Amino acid sequence: MKRFYFFMILILIFAGSANSIPLSFLDDPIIKLLANSGVDVVYDGTYVWIGTSKGLSGTDNGGMDWRSYDSTNGLLTDEISAMAYGSGQLWVANSSSIVSQGVSVPVGEGFSVTSNFGDNFQTYTPFQASSPGMLCYDLDVLDSVVYAACFYGGLIYSTDDGLTWENLYPDTLAEQDFLDSTFSYFNNRFFSVHIDGNYEDTVVVWAGSAAGMNQFQFIDIPGKLASNNIIDFAVQDDYLWVATDLGLSRSENNGVSYGSYFESDGLTADYTSASAARGDFVICAGYDPDFSESQGFAYSADFGETWIQSLPVEAVGAGKKVEDILITLDDNGSRSIWAACTEGGLIRSQDDSQTWEKITLNAAETSPDSSFNQILSLASFYSLSDQEPCTGDDTLYVLAGSAGGLWKLEIPCPFDGAVMNAELFRFDGIENAGLAVEAVGANFWEEEEGDVVDTIYEWAMATRPYDGQGGLAVLLSQDFGQTWTTTFVGETVNDLIYTDFTIWLASRNGLQRYNRLNATWIPVEVSDAQEETIIDTTMTSLLFNDIDSLFWVGSVEGLASSGSALPGLWSIDTVNLDQTKFDHNIRATSGDEEGLSGNFAVSVEVQYYDGQRYVWVAGNSTGLLGESNGINVSTDNGRTWKIALTGINTWNFAFDGADVYAATSIGLLRTSDFGETWDTLELVDAATGERIYEGTEFFGVGLADGVIWAASNDGMAKSTDGGESWAVYRTFEDIPEDAGPTAYASPVPSSPFVSPGGRVKFHYRFDQSGSVTIKVYDFAMDLVATPLDGEQREGGVQHDGDSWDMRNGNGDIVATGPYYFKVENSSGEEAWGKIMVIP
């Protein structure tokens, strides 16, 4: 059916959703090869199956015996357009053709599936593969997922063994084109498909359309951002940690790719309510939102390779959700880990989470019900320097936001573990201020006025109501909490950070930046270069990575990063959590620099050799300027392509180590140097001398336990020695043993331009052995050619290997019209037949 790809006319007859015809128990298989024209080769581990123009033929003993199926014993139709094997099932795409306005139009006829070598078939008829112009040209199977490239029917897939089918649209234009039944969008006309499951945490579906090669990337959950609901960020050397409601994710390339960790990997819960990192240490807190219970901590000292759980009583149970984690360095370089545990209070570990102590903030009021002891947020600063660890006379201050105000803890250096003072700042007397401190930050900077350099220390807090009292406001203080300025009133703020003297807010209404010149807040548009993706929803968390100078924003719908925080200059990542939807699609076309030879990607296969992935694509011309038919190969996962050969149609690839076999319009080709040079293989039967002539078109090629099988439009062939020698298999109409001297020619009619090898074959049977001569005459009975002259042939058997190239004795192609031939042997037997030559 691949010969129909040049000219597709669609007559649309929409059916319902996919139909399944009950399992059919069938007649015995037909015990012969059904046809000489093959379109595909598939090996199921036992049988080599060849899809032919008249049905399905399989052999389990190298071609000595065949079992075949057509519309009389299992298939929906005789013609086959594609095949695939996977998960114990052989999939066969059925097809037919109709004539519309004098043109032959290919028609899809659904799928036939067998799991027992054809003893019975299950059939499926999704309308995308069962209508004029909607036929499957290629199939592939991985595990329980089946993909089919169905031209006007699009690229479809099934995850339930064919019971239901969905379209995979490369973009919204393709979806609208299909739903509107216009079928004019070339990147939704699919002709080839290959599933590559050999990536770590990723499955790639290569799908060729009339507009190039699509690379659909499906990233498994552990291989990508765990969720779009971002809770917190942390930085650890070259790693970015992202806490989400469905797991903890890590990136070592600034968000280009992720690995994710879950409860099954050692975390205390998938929901990660807070995280922090410093040096070789990372810690996260788990939470169960269904029961509102904190699940303690998990920490790692090897960048997430292994996790250890820590379950202090203050961070486990109802009402003890860990809202924030802070890591500070002591004067001896050791870490102190602080955790805001809501009703569990403020706790600290000085031995990397092995043991914890509760910090008593007010000896007179220790009840967890007290709003002053419910800790929500943390920040730190130093009295003399921003360098860590603190030294000399420096003092570390920890700011702990509670449900009833702000605590300032004083830890002098040299460090002895003691908290010298805990001072509480309350805001119930400040207009519009809330009682609870949802987020807190601190920073300092220098300001010059004449010769005077002044160091400005500033605290910023996002407050909210508690127990129905108070308002929503951001409070600023530049005198260590003695006085406060109220700003950003009436909006919920989830996080805040400083970059130098600029304050950034993650608010319910997006990202906000503080303008100190006029004390106003400026909304910041978070959009990418195309402005197609804009995060304007609730912001949840913020981070500025000093190492890479990258600004990170988390929201309930994904995250974004930017080096400038300007509109249009953000990189936005919104993870796809539906495993049936692709995460990325990268399309290669002929218009790309180092692109394909042509945009019509009619075949794709992937070769693995010596640790390298080679993606082979047959890219044919769609008629646009600069396109050509050719073979293309990529060694960098489709980013760039090398055109390895031009000027031919290529329908299939197969691989045997470094050898690449290509089924093409000019024969079966082979390269052993990845496309630098190509050989056209000569296929001559080593036992009989029967050959598949040069120039014969091949449609299918495959390997079965090291044996090469090839399907052409003039027979099948196999090689057990890497293509050095061949066995050729053909089938013809049998001449009865009692028929006497009989002869016929095939195909009928015959064409020197279209017939396989440009030849017409003679089939004859004589009772006696002898030397055989074949002569061809024109309508006036003048001798035109003698294709065979006195060659010895055995009697009592049928001979099918002799042929004529439809040329006269001068080597010229004969005129169209009727011709007669006579076959005679030296025993006196003769038989006549007729040939009709057409252009």
C-alpha positions in Angstrom: 0.0 0.0 0.0 2.9 2.4 0.3 2.9 2.9 -3.4 -0.3 5.0 -2.9 1.4 7.7 -0.8 2.1 10.0 -3.7 -1.6 10.7 -4.4 -4.2 10.7 -1.6 -7.8 11.7 -2.2 -10.1 11.6 0.8 -13.7 10.7 0.8 -14.8 11.1 4.4 -17.3 8.7 6.0 -17.1 9.1 9.7 -17.9 6.1 11.8 -18.3 6.0 15.6 -15.6 5.3 18.0 -13.4 2.2 17.7 -15.3 -1.0 17.1 -14.1 -4.4 18.2 -15.3 -7.5 16.3 -15.4 -10.6 18.5 -12.6 -13.1 18.4 -12.9 -15.3 15.4 -12.0 -19.0 15.4 -10.8 -19.8 11.9 -10.3 -22.3 9.2 -6.9 -23.9 8.8 -4.2 -21.7 7.4 -3.4 -21.6 3.7 -0.2 -23.7 3.3 1.7 -21.5 0.9 3.2 -18.1 0.3 0.3 -16.0 -0.8 1.9 -13.4 -3.1 5.2 -12.2 -4.6 4.6 -8.6 -3.6 5.5 -7.9 0.1 5.2 -4.7 2.1 6.6 -5.5 5.5 8.6 -8.1 7.5 8.1 -8.8 11.2 9.6 -11.5 13.5 7.7 -12.7 16.6 10.4 -14.9 18.0 9.0 -18.0 16.3 7.6 -17.0 12.9 8.8 -14.6 10.3 5.7 -12.9 9.0 5.5 -11.2 5.6 2.6 -8.9 4.7 1.7 -9.3 1.1 -0.7 -7.9 -1.4 -2.9 -10.9 -0.9 -2.6 -11.6 2.8 -0.3 -12.6 5.6 2.3 -15.3 5.2 4.5 -16.8 7.9 7.3 -19.3 8.2 9.0 -20.9 11.2 11.5 -23.0 9.3 13.3 -20.6 7.0 10.7 -20.6 4.1 10.4 -24.4 3.7 6.8 -24.2 4.8 4.3 -21.4 5.1 1.1 -20.7 6.9 -1.0 -17.9 5.5 -4.2 -15.9 6.2 -6.4 -13.7 4.1 -10.0 -12.5 4.2 -11.2 -16.1 4.0 -9.7 -17.3 7.2 -9.1 -14.4 9.6 -8.1 -11.0 8.1 -10.5 -8.2 7.4 -9.2 -7.8 3.8 -6.5 -9.4 1.7 -4.3 -6.4 1.4 -1.9 -5.5 4.2 -0.4 -2.0 4.7 1.6 -2.4 7.9 2.6 -4.9 10.7 4.1 -4.8 14.1 4.8 -7.3 16.9 5.0 -6.6 20.6 3.8 -7.9 24.0 3.0 -11.3 22.5 0.7 -9.9 19.8 1.1 -9.6 16.0 -0.7 -6.6 14.7 -1.8 -6.4 11.1 -3.2 -3.3 9.4 -5.7 -4.2 6.7 -6.5 -2.1 3.6 -8.2 -2.0 0.3 -8.8 0.5 -2.5 -11.7 2.2 -4.3 -11.9 4.1 -7.5 -13.1 7.7 -7.2 -13.2 9.9 -10.3 -10.9 7.5 -12.1 -8.3 7.5 -9.4 -7.5 4.6 -7.1 -8.0 5.7 -3.4 -6.5 3.6 -0.6 -9.0 2.8 2.2 -8.2 1.7 5.8 -9.9 -1.5 6.9 -8.8 -1.6 10.6 -6.6 -4.1 12.4 -6.4 -7.8 12.8 -4.5 -9.1 15.9 -3.3 -12.6 16.8 -1.5 -13.9 19.8 -1.3 -17.5 18.7 0.3 -17.5 15.3 -3.0 -16.9 13.5 -5.1 -19.6 15.1 -7.6 -16.9 15.8 -7.8 -13.1 15.3 -9.3 -10.2 17.2 -10.2 -7.3 14.9 -10.5 -3.6 15.6 -11.9 -0.9 13.3 -11.3 2.6 14.7 -12.6 5.1 12.3 -9.2 6.8 12.0 -7.9 3.6 10.4 -11.1 2.4 8.6 -12.0 5.0 6.1 -10.9 6.3 2.6 -7.5 8.0 3.1 -7.5 6.9 6.7 -5.4 3.8 6.6 -2.5 2.7 8.7 0.9 2.9 7.0 3.0 2.0 10.0 2.6 0.4 13.4 4.7 0.0 16.5 4.1 -1.6 19.9 5.8 -1.1 23.3 4.5 -3.0 26.3 0.7 -2.5 26.1 0.8 0.7 24.0 0.1 0.6 20.3 0.8 3.5 17.9 -0.5 3.7 14.3 0.3 6.3 11.6 -2.9 6.6 9.7 -2.3 9.5 7.2 -5.5 11.5 7.2 -6.6 9.6 10.3 -3.6 11.1 12.1 -1.3 9.5 14.7 -3.4 7.3 17.0 -2.7 5.1 20.0 -4.3 2.6 22.2 -3.4 1.8 25.8 -5.9 -1.1 26.2 -4.9 -3.5 23.5 -7.0 -1.9 20.8 -10.3 -1.5 22.6 -10.2 2.3 22.5 -8.1 4.7 20.4 -7.1 8.4 20.8 -5.4 10.8 18.4 -2.0 12.2 19.4 -2.0 15.7 18.0 1.3 17.5 17.6 -0.3 20.9 18.3 -3.6 22.7 18.5 -3.6 23.4 14.8 -3.5 19.6 14.1 -6.4 19.0 16.5 -8.6 21.7 15.0 -7.8 20.5 11.4 -8.9 17.0 12.3 -12.0 18.0 14.3 -13.1 20.3 11.5 -12.5 17.5 8.9 -10.4 19.8 6.7 -7.3 17.5 6.6 -5.2 20.2 5.1 -2.6 20.4 7.9 0.5 18.5 6.7 1.8 17.8 10.2 -1.3 15.7 11.0 -0.8 13.4 8.0 1.2 10.6 9.5 3.0 7.9 7.6 5.6 6.4 9.9 6.1 5.7 13.6 8.7 4.1 15.9 8.6 3.8 19.7 12.0 4.1 21.4 11.9 3.0 25.0 15.7 2.9 25.5 16.0 6.3 27.2 16.3 6.7 30.9 13.0 7.8 32.3 11.8 8.8 28.9 9.9 7.1 26.0 10.3 8.8 22.6 7.7 8.3 19.8 9.2 9.2 16.5 6.4 10.0 14.1 6.9 11.0 10.5 4.3 13.2 8.8 4.1 15.2 5.5 5.7 18.1 7.4 8.7 16.4 8.9 9.8 14.1 11.7 8.1 14.6 15.1 9.9 13.5 18.3 7.3 13.2 21.0 8.9 12.8 24.4 7.0 11.1 27.2 9.0 11.6 30.4 8.2 9.2 33.2 7.2 10.7 36.6 10.6 10.0 38.3 12.3 11.8 35.3 10.6 15.1 35.5 9.3 17.8 37.9 7.0 15.9 40.3 4.1 18.4 40.1 3.1 21.9 39.0 2.1 22.9 42.6 5.5 24.3 43.8 5.9 24.5 47.6 9.5 25.5 48.2 13.0 25.8 46.6 16.5 25.0 47.9 20.0 25.3 46.3 22.8 22.8 47.0 26.0 23.4 45.0 25.0 22.7 41.4 21.6 21.3 42.3 18.2 22.9 42.4 15.7 21.2 44.7 12.0 21.8 44.2 9.5 20.7 46.8 6.0 20.0 45.4 2.8 18.5 46.6 3.6 15.2 44.8 7.3 14.7 45.5 10.7 16.3 45.8 12.5 17.1 42.5 16.2 17.8 41.7 17.8 19.4 38.7 21.5 19.7 38.0 21.1 21.8 34.8 18.9 24.7 35.9 15.6 23.1 35.2 16.4 21.6 31.8 15.7 18.1 33.2 14.7 16.7 36.6 14.9 13.6 38.7 12.2 13.2 41.4 12.0 11.4 44.7 9.0 10.1 46.5 7.9 8.2 49.6 8.8 5.0 47.8 12.4 6.3 47.5 12.7 7.0 51.2 10.9 10.3 51.8 8.4 10.4 54.7 5.6 11.5 52.3 5.2 12.6 48.7 3.8 16.0 49.7 6.9 18.0 50.6 6.0 21.0 52.8 9.5 22.5 53.2 13.1 21.9 52.1 16.6 23.3 52.7 20.1 22.5 51.6 23.7 23.4 52.5 27.0 21.8 51.4 26.5 18.0 50.9 23.3 18.0 53.0 19.6 18.3 51.9 16.5 17.9 54.1 12.8 18.0 53.4 9.6 17.7 55.5 6.8 15.4 54.6 3.1 16.1 55.1 -0.2 14.2 54.7 -2.8 16.7 53.4 -5.7 14.2 53.7 -5.3 13.9 57.5 -3.5 17.2 58.1 -0.6 15.3 59.7 3.1 16.1 59.5 5.3 13.1 58.7 8.7 14.3 59.9 11.9 14.7 57.9 14.0 12.9 55.4 17.6 14.0 54.8 20.4 13.0 52.4 24.2 13.5 52.6 24.8 12.2 49.0 22.7 14.5 46.9 19.6 12.3 47.1 21.1 8.9 46.4 20.0 7.6 49.8 17.6 9.1 52.3 17.4 8.8 56.1 14.2 9.6 58.0 14.2 11.7 61.2 10.9 11.7 63.2 11.1 14.2 66.1 7.8 14.3 68.0 7.5 18.0 67.4 7.3 17.4 63.6 5.1 14.3 63.5 1.3 14.3 63.9 -1.7 16.6 63.5 -1.2 20.3 63.6 2.6 20.1 63.4 3.1 20.8 59.7 6.6 21.9 59.0 6.2 25.3 57.2 9.8 26.3 56.8 13.4 25.0 57.3 16.5 27.1 57.8 20.2 26.0 57.8 22.8 28.3 59.4 26.5 27.8 59.8 28.1 28.1 63.2 31.6 29.6 63.8 33.2 26.2 63.6 31.5 25.5 60.3 29.0 23.0 61.6 25.4 23.2 60.6 22.4 24.2 62.7 19.1 23.1 61.2 16.0 25.1 62.3 12.4 24.0 61.6 9.2 25.9 61.9 6.7 23.1 63.0 3.5 25.1 63.5 2.0 23.8 66.8 5.2 21.7 67.2 7.0 25.0 67.7 10.6 25.9 66.8 13.1 23.0 66.9 16.8 22.8 66.1 19.3 20.1 65.3 23.0 20.5 65.6 24.0 17.0 64.3 22.4 16.9 60.9 18.9 15.8 62.0 19.9 12.9 64.1 18.6 14.5 67.2 16.4 17.6 67.8 15.8 20.1 70.6 12.8 22.3 71.1 13.7 26.0 71.5 11.7 27.5 74.3 10.8 31.0 73.3 8.8 32.0 76.3 9.2 30.1 79.6 6.0 31.5 80.9 3.9 30.3 77.9 4.9 26.9 76.5 1.4 25.6 75.4 1.3 24.6 71.7 -2.1 26.2 71.5 -0.5 29.6 72.1 -0.3 31.5 68.9 3.2 32.7 69.9 4.5 29.2 69.9 3.1 28.2 66.5 6.0 28.9 64.2 5.3 29.5 60.5 8.4 31.1 58.9 12.2 31.6 59.3 15.0 33.9 58.2 18.4 34.8 59.5 20.9 37.7 59.3 24.2 38.7 60.9 25.0 41.9 62.9 28.3 42.6 61.3 28.7 40.6 58.1 26.9 38.5 55.6 29.7 36.0 55.5 29.2 32.6 57.0 30.1 31.2 59.4 30.0 34.1 61.8 33.2 34.9 63.6 34.6 37.2 66.3 32.1 39.6 67.8 29.5 38.9 65.2 26.0 37.8 66.2 23.6 35.5 64.4 19.9 36.5 64.5 17.2 34.1 63.6 13.8 35.6 62.8 10.9 33.2 63.5 7.5 34.2 62.4 4.7 32.9 64.5 0.9 33.0 64.5 1.1 35.7 67.1 4.0 37.9 66.0 7.7 37.8 65.2 10.4 36.3 67.3 14.0 37.5 67.2 16.5 35.1 68.5 20.1 36.1 69.3 22.9 33.6 69.0 26.4 35.2 69.7 29.7 34.0 68.3 31.8 32.1 69.2 28.9 29.7 69.2 28.2 27.6 72.2 24.7 26.6 71.3 23.0 29.0 73.6 20.1 31.3 72.6 20.8 34.4 74.6 17.6 36.3 74.0 14.2 35.7 72.4 12.3 38.9 71.8 8.7 39.0 70.5 7.3 41.7 68.2 3.5 41.9 68.1 1.4 43.8 65.5 -2.1 43.8 66.8 -1.8 47.6 67.3 -0.7 48.3 63.7 -3.5 49.2 61.3 -4.2 46.6 58.5 -1.5 44.3 59.9 -2.1 40.7 60.5 -1.2 38.8 63.7 0.5 35.9 62.0 3.8 36.1 60.1 3.5 34.0 56.9 6.8 34.9 55.5 9.9 36.8 56.7 13.1 38.1 55.2 16.0 40.3 56.2 18.8 42.0 54.3 21.3 44.9 54.5 22.9 47.3 52.0 25.0 50.3 52.1 23.9 53.9 51.2 26.2 56.8 50.6 25.4 60.4 51.4 28.4 62.6 50.8 31.3 61.1 52.5 29.1 59.1 54.9 28.4 55.4 54.2 25.5 54.1 56.1 24.5 50.4 56.4 20.8 49.9 56.2 19.3 46.8 57.9 15.8 45.9 56.9 13.3 43.3 57.9 10.2 42.5 55.8 7.3 40.4 56.9 4.1 39.2 55.2 1.3 39.1 57.8 -2.1 37.6 57.7 -5.1 37.2 60.1 -5.0 34.6 62.9 -8.2 33.3 64.5 -10.2 35.8 62.6 -8.2 38.8 63.8 -6.0 41.1 61.8 -5.6 41.9 58.2 -3.3 41.3 55.2 -0.2 43.5 54.9 3.5 43.6 54.4 5.5 45.3 57.2 8.9 46.8 56.8 11.3 47.9 59.6 14.8 49.5 59.3 15.3 49.9 63.0 15.3 46.2 64.1 11.6 46.1 64.8 11.1 49.2 66.8 8.9 50.9 64.1 7.1 49.5 61.1 5.9 50.7 57.8 2.7 49.1 56.4 2.5 48.4 52.7 0.9 46.0 50.2 -2.4 45.9 52.1 -5.2 43.5 51.4 -3.4 40.7 49.4 -2.2 37.3 50.5 1.6 36.8 50.3 3.0 33.3 50.5 6.8 34.1 50.3 9.2 37.0 50.0 12.9 37.4 49.3 15.5 40.1 48.9 17.9 40.7 46.0 20.1 43.4 47.2 17.7 46.1 48.3 14.8 44.9 46.2 11.9 43.0 47.8 10.0 40.4 45.8 6.6 39.0 46.8 5.0 35.7 45.8 1.3 36.7 46.1 -2.0 35.3 45.3 -2.2 37.7 42.4 1.2 36.9 40.9 4.8 38.2 41.3 5.3 41.7 42.8 8.5 43.9 42.9 9.0 46.8 45.4 9.8 50.2 43.9 11.6 52.1 46.7 11.6 55.4 44.8 7.8 55.9 45.3 7.1 53.0 47.8 4.8 51.1 45.4 4.6 47.5 44.2 4.9 46.7 40.5 3.3 43.5 39.1 5.9 41.4 37.2 4.7 39.6 34.1 6.1 36.0 34.0 6.1 35.1 30.3 8.5 33.3 27.9 10.0 34.6 24.7 6.9 33.7 22.6 4.5 34.9 25.3 2.6 31.8 24.7 3.0 30.6 28.3 2.3 33.1 31.1 2.2 32.3 34.8 -0.3 34.8 36.3 -1.7 32.6 39.0 -1.0 32.2 42.7 2.7 32.4 43.4 3.9 30.2 46.2 7.7 30.4 46.6 10.7 32.4 45.5 14.4 31.8 45.2 17.4 33.8 44.0 20.4 31.6 43.2 23.6 33.7 43.7 25.8 31.2 42.0 23.9 31.4 38.6 22.2 34.7 39.2 18.9 33.0 38.4 15.6 34.1 39.8 13.1 31.3 40.4 9.4 31.6 40.9 7.1 28.8 42.0 3.3 28.8 41.6 0.4 26.4 41.8 0.7 25.9 38.0 4.4 25.4 37.5 7.7 27.3 37.9 9.7 29.8 36.0 13.3 31.1 36.0 15.0 34.2 34.6 18.3 36.0 34.8 16.6 39.4 34.5 13.0 38.9 35.7 11.8 40.9 32.7 8.6 40.0 30.7 9.3 37.6 27.8 12.7 36.6 29.3 11.5 33.7 31.5 11.9 30.0 31.0 8.7 28.4 32.1 8.2 24.8 33.1 4.8 23.3 33.5 4.9 19.6 33.9 2.5 17.2 32.2 1.2 14.7 34.8 -1.0 12.8 32.2 1.2 10.0 31.1 -0.8 9.6 27.9 0.2 13.2 26.8 3.6 14.1 25.6 5.9 16.5 27.5 7.8 17.9 24.5 7.6 17.6 20.7 10.7 18.5 18.7 10.1 18.5 14.9 12.8 18.2 12.2 12.2 19.5 8.7 14.0 20.0 5.5 14.1 23.8 6.2 16.3 23.3 9.3 20.0 23.9 9.3 21.4 20.4 9.0 17.8 19.2 8.4 16.1 16.4 6.5 16.3 15.8 2.8 12.5 16.1 2.4 9.6 16.8 4.7 7.6 13.6 3.9 9.0 11.3 6.6 7.8 8.0 5.3 10.0 5.7 7.4 11.8 5.8 10.8 13.8 3.3 12.7 16.5 3.5 15.5 19.8 1.6 15.4 21.9 1.0 18.5 25.6 0.2 18.0 28.6 0.5 20.2 26.8 2.7 22.7 25.5 5.1 20.1 22.0 5.8 19.0 21.4 6.3 15.2 18.0 7.5 14.1 17.4 6.7 10.4 14.6 8.5 8.5 13.5 8.3 4.9 12.6 11.9 4.0 10.8 12.3 0.7 10.1 15.5 -1.2 6.7 17.2 -0.9 7.4 19.3 -3.9 8.8 22.3 -2.1 11.9 24.0 -3.4 15.1 22.4 -2.0 13.5 19.1 -1.0 14.6 15.7 -2.3 14.0 12.1 -1.6 16.7 10.6 0.6 18.0 8.7 3.6 18.8 10.7 6.7 20.6 9.8 9.9 21.0 11.6 13.2 23.5 10.8 16.0 22.3 13.5 18.4 18.7 12.5 19.0 17.3 14.4 16.1 18.9 17.8 16.7 20.9 17.6 13.4 20.7 15.3 10.4 23.1 14.0 7.8 21.7 13.3 4.4 23.3 9.9 3.6 21.8 9.2 0.2 19.5 11.1 -2.2 17.4 10.3 -5.3 15.5 7.3 -4.0 12.4 6.3 -2.1 13.1 4.3 1.1 10.4 2.3 2.8 12.1 0.4 5.6 15.3 -0.1 7.6 16.8 -3.1 9.5 20.0 -3.4 11.4 22.6 -6.1 12.1 25.3 -4.7 14.2 27.0 -1.9 12.2 25.2 -3.0 9.0 22.2 -1.0 7.9 19.8 -2.5 5.3 17.4 -0.2 3.4 14.4 -1.3 1.4 14.3 1.2 -1.5 12.8 1.9 -4.9 16.0 0.8 -6.6 16.7 -2.4 -4.6 17.9 -3.6 -1.3 20.8 -1.4 -0.1 23.4 -1.9 2.6 25.9 0.4 4.4 28.5 -0.7 6.8 29.9 2.8 7.6 26.7 4.5 8.7 25.8 5.9 5.3 29.1 7.0 3.9 28.9 4.4 1.2 26.1 2.1 0.0 26.1 -1.3 -1.8 23.1 -2.5 -3.9 22.8 -6.2 -3.0 22.5 -8.8 -5.8 19.8 -11.3 -4.7 20.3 -14.5 -6.6 19.2 -17.9 -5.2 22.3 -19.9 -4.5 20.5 -23.2 -5.2 18.3 -22.4 -8.2 19.9 -19.3 -9.8 16.5 -17.6 -9.5 17.0 -13.9 -9.0 15.3 -10.7 -8.0 16.4 -8.4 -10.7 18.3 -5.1 -10.3 15.9 -2.2 -10.0 13.2 -4.1 -8.3 11.5 -2.1 -5.5 11.7 -3.4 -2.0 9.2 -2.4 0.7 10.2 -4.4 3.7 13.3 -5.7 5.4 13.8 -7.3 8.9 16.1 -9.5 11.0 15.1 -12.8 12.6 17.9 -14.2 14.9 20.6 -12.9 12.5 18.8 -14.0 9.3 18.0 -11.1 6.9 14.5 -11.2 5.3 13.5 -8.8 2.5 10.2 -8.3 0.8 10.0 -6.8 -2.8 7.3 -6.5 -5.4 8.8 -9.5 -7.1 9.4 -12.1 -4.4 10.9 -12.5 -0.9 14.5 -13.4 0.0 16.5 -14.4 3.0 20.2 -14.5 3.8 21.9 -16.3 6.6 25.4 -14.9 6.0 25.0 -11.2 6.1 23.8 -10.7 2.6 26.5 -12.7 0.8 24.2 -15.4 -0.5 20.4 -15.6 -0.7 17.4 -17.9 -1.1 14.6 -16.5 -3.1 10.9 -17.3 -2.5 8.1 -16.8 -4.9 4.6 -18.2 -5.5 2.7 -18.7 -8.7 -0.5 -20.3 -9.9 0.1 -24.0 -10.0 -0.3 -25.9 -13.2 -2.1 -29.2 -12.6 0.0 -32.3 -13.0 -2.5 -33.8 -15.5 -2.8 -30.6 -17.6 -0.2 -31.7 -20.2 2.2 -29.2 -21.7 1.0 -25.8 -20.4 2.4 -22.3 -20.1 1.2 -18.9 -19.0 2.9 -15.5 -18.3 2.7 -13.1 -15.4 1.9 -10.4 -14.5 -1.1 -9.7 -16.7 -0.8 -7.2 -18.1 3.0 -6.5 -18.1 4.9 -3.3 -18.3 8.6 -2.7 -18.9 8.3 0.3 -16.6 6.0 -0.9 -13.8 6.3 -4.7 -13.6 8.8 -6.1 -11.1 12.3 -5.8 -12.5 10.7 -4.5 -15.8 10.2 -8.2 -16.8 7.4 -10.6 -17.6 7.8 -14.2 -16.2 7.0 -17.5 -17.9 5.5 -20.4 -16.2 5.4 -23.8 -17.8 5.3 -27.5 -17.2 6.3 -30.4 -19.5 6.0 -34.1 -18.9 9.5 -34.8 -20.3 12.9 -33.4 -19.5 14.9 -31.7 -22.3 16.4 -28.4 -23.5 13.8 -25.6 -23.5 13.5 -22.6 -25.8 11.1 -19.7 -25.4 10.3 -17.4 -28.4 8.1 -14.3 -28.4 6.1 -13.2 -31.5 4.2 -10.0 -32.3 0.6 -9.9 -33.5 1.8 -10.6 -37.1 3.7 -13.7 -35.7 7.1 -12.2 -36.5 9.8 -13.3 -34.1 10.5 -10.5 -31.6 12.9 -12.1 -29.0 14.2 -15.4 -27.8 14.4 -15.1 -24.0 15.5 -18.7 -23.5 17.5 -20.8 -26.0 18.1 -24.5 -25.4 18.5 -24.5 -21.6 18.0 -27.9 -19.9 14.8 -28.2 -17.8 13.5 -31.1 -15.8 10.2 -32.6 -16.8 7.3 -33.3 -14.4 7.8 -30.0 -12.4 6.6 -26.5 -12.9 9.2 -23.9 -13.9 8.7 -20.2 -12.9 12.1 -18.6 -13.2 12.5 -17.7 -16.8 11.6 -14.1 -17.9 11.7 -11.5 -20.7 12.7 -7.9 -20.3 10.2 -6.8 -23.0 12.9 -5.7 -25.4 13.5 -6.9 -28.9 16.7 -8.3 -30.4 18.1 -4.8 -30.8 17.6 -4.1 -27.1 14.7 -1.7 -27.7 11.6 -1.8 -25.5 8.8 -3.3 -27.6 5.7 -1.4 -28.5 2.5 -1.8 -26.4 0.0 -4.4 -27.5 -0.5 -8.2 -27.6 2.3 -10.7 -28.0 2.4 -14.5 -28.1 5.0 -16.8 -26.8 5.9 -20.4 -27.5 7.7 -22.7 -25.1 9.1 -25.9 -26.6 11.5 -28.6 -25.5 13.8 -31.0 -27.3 11.4 -33.9 -26.5 8.8 -32.4 -28.9 6.4 -30.8 -26.3 5.3 -27.2 -26.8 2.8 -24.8 -25.2 1.6 -21.3 -26.3 0.6 -18.3 -24.2 -0.3 -14.6 -24.5 1.4 -11.5 -23.2 -0.2 -8.0 -23.0 2.4 -5.3 -22.9 1.3 -1.9 -21.5 3.2 1.3 -20.9 
